Amino acid sequence: QVQLVESGGASVPASGSLRLSCTVSGTSLRGNTVYWHRQPPGRNQEWVATITGSGLIHYRDSVKDRFTASREDTQNMVFLQLNKVKPEDSGVYYCQMILGIRAYWGHGTQVTVSA
């Protein structure tokens, strides 16, 4: 059974940093693309970043130059480093994988940025 588990969420002040992790089990991370999404309070879920199986990375414009996605296939883990965070970065962060026609999501980790 494929499972994704996010961790690392915390309450931080604006301009602070934190590192989110996504641990994948039940399948190999190698070669698979992982997506990071977030759901800000009271708003729709939004895509944050993609890291492909070959290591290509894409970010939404509002987090470019502040967030860094990375992966460690030997550990079956994906990371999202958040730097210079802003209150609008607050929300529940999720990682997602799509295998075949099925999408797998973690339960999310809460990030709260105080002004």
N, C-alpha and C positions, 0 to 999 in steps of 0.2 A: 504494500500500500504506500503510495507516494504521499509524503507529508512535507510541508514547509513550516518552519517555526522561526518567527522573527524574535529578535531580542535587542536590547540596547536602548530602548526608548527611555526618556527621562524628562524632567523639568529643568530647563536651563535658561539663563538670562540671554537676552538679545546679544548678538555678536559672539556667543559661545559656540562650542563644538560638541559633537557627539558622534558615535559610530554605531550604526545599526548593522546587525548580522541577520542573515537568513540561512538557516541550516536545512539542507535537503536530505531526506532519507527515503528509502524505498526505490531509488533509481540513481543512476550516476548523473552527476551534474555535467560531466564532460560532454562538450558539444551542444549543450542545450542553452537556449536563450532564457534569461531571467529578467523580469520586469519589476520595477518598483513603482508603486502607486501610493497615493495618500488620500485621505478623506479629511479635509478641514472641517471644523465644527460648523454645522449648519449649511454645508455646501456639498456639491456633488464630488464624487471621487474623481481624482485627476491623475494622469500619468506623470511620473517624475523622471524615470530614467530606464534605459534598456542596456543590458550588457549581453552581447551575443556570445555564442559558443566559441567564436574565434577571437573574442576580446574587443570587438568594436563596441563603442559606447556612445549613447545619445542621451541628451538631457533636454528637459523642457527649458525654455528660455530663462524663466525666472530663477533657476537654480544653477545655471551655467556659471562656472568660475567660483562657485561656492561648494558644490557637492561633488563628490568623487565616488564613482562606482568601481568596484573591483571584485575579483573572484579568485578563489583558491580551490581548484578542482580536486586536488588531493584530499582536501578536507570536506569536500561537498558543501562549501560555504560561499556565499556572496555577501558583499559588504557595501554599505553606503555611508561614506564619511560626510557629515554635515558640518560645514564651517560657516562662520559669520551668519549664524541663523537669525532669522527675523520672526516677529510674531506671526506673520502670515505663513510661516513654515509649520506652524502647529497643526497637529492632526494625527490620525492613526495611519501608520505606514505599513503597507503590505508588500510582500513579494509574491510573485506569480510565475508559474511555468506553464507552458502549453505543450503537452505531449500528445501527438496525434490530433484528435479532435477534442481532447479534454483539457480543461484548464484547472490548475491546482493553485489554491491560495492558502496562505497562512492565516492565522487569526489576527495578526496585526500587533504592532507595538506603538504605544502612545508617546508622542513627542509634544511637549508643551513649552513654548517659548514666551517668556515674560518680557514685557517692554522695559 
